[in-house]
Amino acid sequence: MIPKDPVMLLSYINTQLRDNYKSLGDLSEGLDIGQQELDDIVKKLENIGYTYSEEQNKFV
């Protein structure tokens, strides 16, 4: 289950990206997350000051 709390969500997503997925798209497919849910996750993390870095494959 994906955490609802933004800080826990950040930790969870970055850990998944680091350990299991080469990109945000791969994470979406691997966790069976639809585009709307992925957009919601990205927006939630942006709201706490983090953006996805393709180069680093994490939210920074």
Gaussian input, Z-matrix of N, CA and C with variables (Angstrom, degrees):
# hf/3-21g

backbone

0 1
 N
 C     1     B1
 C     2     B2     1     A1
 N     3     B3     2     A2     1     D1
 C     4     B4     3     A3     2     D2
 C     5     B5     4     A4     3     D3
 N     6     B6     5     A5     4     D4
 C     7     B7     6     A6     5     D5
 C     8     B8     7     A7     6     D6
 N     9     B9     8     A8     7     D7
 C    10    B10     9     A9     8     D8
 C    11    B11    10    A10     9     D9
 N    12    B12    11    A11    10    D10
 C    13    B13    12    A12    11    D11
 C    14    B14    13    A13    12    D12
 N    15    B15    14    A14    13    D13
 C    16    B16    15    A15    14    D14
 C    17    B17    16    A16    15    D15
 N    18    B18    17    A17    16    D16
 C    19    B19    18    A18    17    D17
 C    20    B20    19    A19    18    D18
 N    21    B21    20    A20    19    D19
 C    22    B22    21    A21    20    D20
 C    23    B23    22    A22    21    D21
 N    24    B24    23    A23    22    D22
 C    25    B25    24    A24    23    D23
 C    26    B26    25    A25    24    D24
 N    27    B27    26    A26    25    D25
 C    28    B28    27    A27    26    D26
 C    29    B29    28    A28    27    D27
 N    30    B30    29    A29    28    D28
 C    31    B31    30    A30    29    D29
 C    32    B32    31    A31    30    D30
 N    33    B33    32    A32    31    D31
 C    34    B34    33    A33    32    D32
 C    35    B35    34    A34    33    D33
 N    36    B36    35    A35    34    D34
 C    37    B37    36    A36    35    D35
 C    38    B38    37    A37    36    D36
 N    39    B39    38    A38    37    D37
 C    40    B40    39    A39    38    D38
 C    41    B41    40    A40    39    D39
 N    42    B42    41    A41    40    D40
 C    43    B43    42    A42    41    D41
 C    44    B44    43    A43    42    D42
 N    45    B45    44    A44    43    D43
 C    46    B46    45    A45    44    D44
 C    47    B47    46    A46    45    D45
 N    48    B48    47    A47    46    D46
 C    49    B49    48    A48    47    D47
 C    50    B50    49    A49    48    D48
 N    51    B51    50    A50    49    D49
 C    52    B52    51    A51    50    D50
 C    53    B53    52    A52    51    D51
 N    54    B54    53    A53    52    D52
 C    55    B55    54    A54    53    D53
 C    56    B56    55    A55    54    D54
 N    57    B57    56    A56    55    D55
 C    58    B58    57    A57    56    D56
 C    59    B59    58    A58    57    D57
 N    60    B60    59    A59    58    D58
 C    61    B61    60    A60    59    D59
 C    62    B62    61    A61    60    D60
 N    63    B63    62    A62    61    D61
 C    64    B64    63    A63    62    D62
 C    65    B65    64    A64    63    D63
 N    66    B66    65    A65    64    D64
 C    67    B67    66    A66    65    D65
 C    68    B68    67    A67    66    D66
 N    69    B69    68    A68    67    D67
 C    70    B70    69    A69    68    D68
 C    71    B71    70    A70    69    D69
 N    72    B72    71    A71    70    D70
 C    73    B73    72    A72    71    D71
 C    74    B74    73    A73    72    D72
 N    75    B75    74    A74    73    D73
 C    76    B76    75    A75    74    D74
 C    77    B77    76    A76    75    D75
 N    78    B78    77    A77    76    D76
 C    79    B79    78    A78    77    D77
 C    80    B80    79    A79    78    D78
 N    81    B81    80    A80    79    D79
 C    82    B82    81    A81    80    D80
 C    83    B83    82    A82    81    D81
 N    84    B84    83    A83    82    D82
 C    85    B85    84    A84    83    D83
 C    86    B86    85    A85    84    D84
 N    87    B87    86    A86    85    D85
 C    88    B88    87    A87    86    D86
 C    89    B89    88    A88    87    D87
 N    90    B90    89    A89    88    D88
 C    91    B91    90    A90    89    D89
 C    92    B92    91    A91    90    D90
 N    93    B93    92    A92    91    D91
 C    94    B94    93    A93    92    D92
 C    95    B95    94    A94    93    D93
 N    96    B96    95    A95    94    D94
 C    97    B97    96    A96    95    D95
 C    98    B98    97    A97    96    D96
 N    99    B99    98    A98    97    D97
 C   100   B100    99    A99    98    D98
 C   101   B101   100   A100    99    D99
 N   102   B102   101   A101   100   D100
 C   103   B103   102   A102   101   D101
 C   104   B104   103   A103   102   D102
 N   105   B105   104   A104   103   D103
 C   106   B106   105   A105   104   D104
 C   107   B107   106   A106   105   D105
 N   108   B108   107   A107   106   D106
 C   109   B109   108   A108   107   D107
 C   110   B110   109   A109   108   D108
 N   111   B111   110   A110   109   D109
 C   112   B112   111   A111   110   D110
 C   113   B113   112   A112   111   D111
 N   114   B114   113   A113   112   D112
 C   115   B115   114   A114   113   D113
 C   116   B116   115   A115   114   D114
 N   117   B117   116   A116   115   D115
 C   118   B118   117   A117   116   D116
 C   119   B119   118   A118   117   D117
 N   120   B120   119   A119   118   D118
 C   121   B121   120   A120   119   D119
 C   122   B122   121   A121   120   D120
 N   123   B123   122   A122   121   D121
 C   124   B124   123   A123   122   D122
 C   125   B125   124   A124   123   D123
 N   126   B126   125   A125   124   D124
 C   127   B127   126   A126   125   D125
 C   128   B128   127   A127   126   D126
 N   129   B129   128   A128   127   D127
 C   130   B130   129   A129   128   D128
 C   131   B131   130   A130   129   D129
 N   132   B132   131   A131   130   D130
 C   133   B133   132   A132   131   D131
 C   134   B134   133   A133   132   D132
 N   135   B135   134   A134   133   D133
 C   136   B136   135   A135   134   D134
 C   137   B137   136   A136   135   D135
 N   138   B138   137   A137   136   D136
 C   139   B139   138   A138   137   D137
 C   140   B140   139   A139   138   D138
 N   141   B141   140   A140   139   D139
 C   142   B142   141   A141   140   D140
 C   143   B143   142   A142   141   D141
 N   144   B144   143   A143   142   D142
 C   145   B145   144   A144   143   D143
 C   146   B146   145   A145   144   D144
 N   147   B147   146   A146   145   D145
 C   148   B148   147   A147   146   D146
 C   149   B149   148   A148   147   D147
 N   150   B150   149   A149   148   D148
 C   151   B151   150   A150   149   D149
 C   152   B152   151   A151   150   D150
 N   153   B153   152   A152   151   D151
 C   154   B154   153   A153   152   D152
 C   155   B155   154   A154   153   D153
 N   156   B156   155   A155   154   D154
 C   157   B157   156   A156   155   D155
 C   158   B158   157   A157   156   D156
 N   159   B159   158   A158   157   D157
 C   160   B160   159   A159   158   D158
 C   161   B161   160   A160   159   D159
 N   162   B162   161   A161   160   D160
 C   163   B163   162   A162   161   D161
 C   164   B164   163   A163   162   D162
 N   165   B165   164   A164   163   D163
 C   166   B166   165   A165   164   D164
 C   167   B167   166   A166   165   D165
 N   168   B168   167   A167   166   D166
 C   169   B169   168   A168   167   D167
 C   170   B170   169   A169   168   D168
 N   171   B171   170   A170   169   D169
 C   172   B172   171   A171   170   D170
 C   173   B173   172   A172   171   D171
 N   174   B174   173   A173   172   D172
 C   175   B175   174   A174   173   D173
 C   176   B176   175   A175   174   D174
 N   177   B177   176   A176   175   D175
 C   178   B178   177   A177   176   D176
 C   179   B179   178   A178   177   D177

   B1=1.4577
   B2=1.5309
   B3=1.3019
   B4=1.4618
   B5=1.5276
   B6=1.3341
   B7=1.4697
   B8=1.5327
   B9=1.3012
   B10=1.4760
   B11=1.5300
   B12=1.3275
   B13=1.4603
   B14=1.5247
   B15=1.3424
   B16=1.4696
   B17=1.5312
   B18=1.3303
   B19=1.4660
   B20=1.5291
   B21=1.3117
   B22=1.4722
   B23=1.5283
   B24=1.3166
   B25=1.4642
   B26=1.5266
   B27=1.3142
   B28=1.4639
   B29=1.5257
   B30=1.3065
   B31=1.4544
   B32=1.5263
   B33=1.3122
   B34=1.4620
   B35=1.5300
   B36=1.3260
   B37=1.4681
   B38=1.5254
   B39=1.3209
   B40=1.4628
   B41=1.5327
   B42=1.3133
   B43=1.4616
   B44=1.5284
   B45=1.3166
   B46=1.4618
   B47=1.5289
   B48=1.3246
   B49=1.4638
   B50=1.5245
   B51=1.2998
   B52=1.4688
   B53=1.5257
   B54=1.3129
   B55=1.4652
   B56=1.5287
   B57=1.3367
   B58=1.4617
   B59=1.5257
   B60=1.3147
   B61=1.4634
   B62=1.5205
   B63=1.3205
   B64=1.4658
   B65=1.5250
   B66=1.3289
   B67=1.4654
   B68=1.5222
   B69=1.3164
   B70=1.4614
   B71=1.5285
   B72=1.3292
   B73=1.4681
   B74=1.5229
   B75=1.3388
   B76=1.4626
   B77=1.5242
   B78=1.3345
   B79=1.4577
   B80=1.5251
   B81=1.3097
   B82=1.4599
   B83=1.5266
   B84=1.3236
   B85=1.4679
   B86=1.5191
   B87=1.3194
   B88=1.4539
   B89=1.5149
   B90=1.3266
   B91=1.4682
   B92=1.5217
   B93=1.3427
   B94=1.4597
   B95=1.5323
   B96=1.3383
   B97=1.4660
   B98=1.5192
   B99=1.3117
   B100=1.4618
   B101=1.5217
   B102=1.3207
   B103=1.4562
   B104=1.5249
   B105=1.3220
   B106=1.4639
   B107=1.5236
   B108=1.3178
   B109=1.4652
   B110=1.5308
   B111=1.3402
   B112=1.4620
   B113=1.5256
   B114=1.3253
   B115=1.4701
   B116=1.5233
   B117=1.3311
   B118=1.4665
   B119=1.5333
   B120=1.3261
   B121=1.4659
   B122=1.5187
   B123=1.3278
   B124=1.4697
   B125=1.5198
   B126=1.3298
   B127=1.4683
   B128=1.5282
   B129=1.3154
   B130=1.4655
   B131=1.5285
   B132=1.3288
   B133=1.4607
   B134=1.5257
   B135=1.3176
   B136=1.4686
   B137=1.5169
   B138=1.3227
   B139=1.4643
   B140=1.5350
   B141=1.3354
   B142=1.4651
   B143=1.5369
   B144=1.3392
   B145=1.4589
   B146=1.5199
   B147=1.3197
   B148=1.4659
   B149=1.5178
   B150=1.3303
   B151=1.4590
   B152=1.5259
   B153=1.3180
   B154=1.4585
   B155=1.5146
   B156=1.3163
   B157=1.4599
   B158=1.5244
   B159=1.3374
   B160=1.4638
   B161=1.5293
   B162=1.3224
   B163=1.4658
   B164=1.5346
   B165=1.3184
   B166=1.4654
   B167=1.5299
   B168=1.3276
   B169=1.4548
   B170=1.5256
   B171=1.3228
   B172=1.4632
   B173=1.5226
   B174=1.3219
   B175=1.4556
   B176=1.5173
   B177=1.3317
   B178=1.4626
   B179=1.5153
   A1=109.17
   A2=115.90
   A3=121.68
   A4=109.05
   A5=117.18
   A6=120.66
   A7=112.85
   A8=116.22
   A9=122.35
   A10=111.29
   A11=117.15
   A12=121.57
   A13=109.19
   A14=118.57
   A15=121.37
   A16=114.95
   A17=118.25
   A18=120.76
   A19=110.05
   A20=116.95
   A21=120.41
   A22=110.09
   A23=116.26
   A24=121.49
   A25=110.11
   A26=117.38
   A27=122.08
   A28=110.25
   A29=116.96
   A30=121.77
   A31=111.05
   A32=116.48
   A33=121.67
   A34=111.28
   A35=117.05
   A36=121.01
   A37=110.43
   A38=117.85
   A39=119.58
   A40=111.81
   A41=117.64
   A42=120.36
   A43=110.70
   A44=115.99
   A45=119.77
   A46=111.06
   A47=116.53
   A48=120.45
   A49=110.81
   A50=116.79
   A51=120.98
   A52=111.73
   A53=116.76
   A54=120.94
   A55=114.90
   A56=117.20
   A57=117.93
   A58=116.99
   A59=118.93
   A60=119.95
   A61=111.94
   A62=115.96
   A63=122.46
   A64=112.99
   A65=116.72
   A66=120.48
   A67=109.60
   A68=114.84
   A69=120.93
   A70=110.30
   A71=116.46
   A72=120.93
   A73=111.87
   A74=116.96
   A75=120.86
   A76=110.82
   A77=116.77
   A78=121.52
   A79=109.77
   A80=116.33
   A81=121.70
   A82=111.21
   A83=115.93
   A84=120.31
   A85=111.33
   A86=116.50
   A87=121.20
   A88=114.20
   A89=116.25
   A90=120.41
   A91=112.02
   A92=116.12
   A93=122.61
   A94=111.54
   A95=114.27
   A96=121.95
   A97=107.83
   A98=116.44
   A99=120.66
   A100=111.05
   A101=115.79
   A102=121.02
   A103=112.05
   A104=117.70
   A105=120.58
   A106=111.20
   A107=117.10
   A108=120.57
   A109=110.47
   A110=116.64
   A111=120.46
   A112=110.48
   A113=116.74
   A114=120.77
   A115=110.94
   A116=116.65
   A117=121.24
   A118=111.03
   A119=116.70
   A120=121.38
   A121=109.96
   A122=116.46
   A123=121.31
   A124=110.03
   A125=117.50
   A126=121.22
   A127=111.11
   A128=116.66
   A129=120.59
   A130=110.41
   A131=117.03
   A132=120.61
   A133=111.47
   A134=116.99
   A135=120.05
   A136=111.01
   A137=116.63
   A138=121.24
   A139=112.63
   A140=117.10
   A141=119.31
   A142=111.12
   A143=115.70
   A144=120.26
   A145=116.70
   A146=118.43
   A147=121.33
   A148=110.82
   A149=115.65
   A150=121.40
   A151=108.35
   A152=115.29
   A153=120.32
   A154=110.34
   A155=116.22
   A156=123.51
   A157=107.96
   A158=116.78
   A159=120.15
   A160=110.37
   A161=116.28
   A162=121.36
   A163=111.49
   A164=115.79
   A165=120.35
   A166=112.53
   A167=117.31
   A168=123.94
   A169=111.97
   A170=114.55
   A171=120.61
   A172=109.30
   A173=114.41
   A174=120.39
   A175=107.47
   A176=115.40
   A177=121.27
   A178=110.31
   D1=136.92
   D2=-178.54
   D3=-83.30
   D4=128.85
   D5=-178.86
   D6=-60.30
   D7=147.46
   D8=177.80
   D9=-90.62
   D10=-34.78
   D11=179.57
   D12=-64.39
   D13=127.73
   D14=-175.45
   D15=-56.86
   D16=-39.38
   D17=-178.78
   D18=-71.01
   D19=-41.71
   D20=176.38
   D21=-66.28
   D22=-37.41
   D23=177.60
   D24=-61.78
   D25=-44.39
   D26=178.16
   D27=-57.19
   D28=-49.64
   D29=-179.70
   D30=-61.15
   D31=-45.72
   D32=-178.94
   D33=-62.45
   D34=-49.43
   D35=-177.36
   D36=-64.65
   D37=-46.17
   D38=179.96
   D39=-64.00
   D40=-36.11
   D41=176.77
   D42=-65.83
   D43=-43.81
   D44=177.97
   D45=-61.45
   D46=-44.25
   D47=179.10
   D48=-62.50
   D49=-43.63
   D50=-178.93
   D51=-65.55
   D52=-44.85
   D53=-170.60
   D54=-90.29
   D55=-27.44
   D56=-167.89
   D57=-130.94
   D58=-19.75
   D59=-170.74
   D60=-133.37
   D61=143.55
   D62=-177.59
   D63=-88.13
   D64=-11.03
   D65=-178.86
   D66=-161.00
   D67=169.16
   D68=176.53
   D69=-64.67
   D70=-36.42
   D71=176.88
   D72=-63.72
   D73=-42.50
   D74=177.15
   D75=-62.66
   D76=-41.02
   D77=178.04
   D78=-60.65
   D79=-45.26
   D80=-179.94
   D81=-58.33
   D82=-46.44
   D83=178.40
   D84=-66.01
   D85=-46.80
   D86=-176.27
   D87=-63.75
   D88=-35.22
   D89=179.80
   D90=-95.95
   D91=5.52
   D92=-179.50
   D93=54.20
   D94=49.52
   D95=178.68
   D96=-100.18
   D97=125.72
   D98=177.30
   D99=-73.51
   D100=167.77
   D101=-177.12
   D102=-60.19
   D103=-41.41
   D104=-179.83
   D105=-63.27
   D106=-43.73
   D107=179.48
   D108=-65.97
   D109=-40.17
   D110=177.28
   D111=-62.52
   D112=-43.52
   D113=177.12
   D114=-59.94
   D115=-39.99
   D116=178.83
   D117=-64.38
   D118=-40.55
   D119=178.24
   D120=-63.43
   D121=-48.33
   D122=-179.93
   D123=-59.63
   D124=-44.29
   D125=-179.74
   D126=-64.22
   D127=-41.77
   D128=179.48
   D129=-61.36
   D130=-40.79
   D131=179.52
   D132=-73.15
   D133=-34.67
   D134=174.95
   D135=-64.24
   D136=-34.55
   D137=179.94
   D138=-65.08
   D139=-21.21
   D140=176.25
   D141=-105.61
   D142=14.52
   D143=170.86
   D144=95.58
   D145=14.88
   D146=-178.89
   D147=-114.59
   D148=140.42
   D149=175.05
   D150=-127.70
   D151=153.33
   D152=-178.74
   D153=-78.06
   D154=129.62
   D155=175.32
   D156=-105.81
   D157=111.91
   D158=177.54
   D159=-62.24
   D160=-39.66
   D161=-178.34
   D162=-60.14
   D163=-42.38
   D164=-178.59
   D165=-94.09
   D166=-10.89
   D167=-176.68
   D168=52.57
   D169=49.40
   D170=175.71
   D171=-162.97
   D172=166.68
   D173=174.68
   D174=-87.34
   D175=126.82
   D176=-178.65
   D177=-125.03

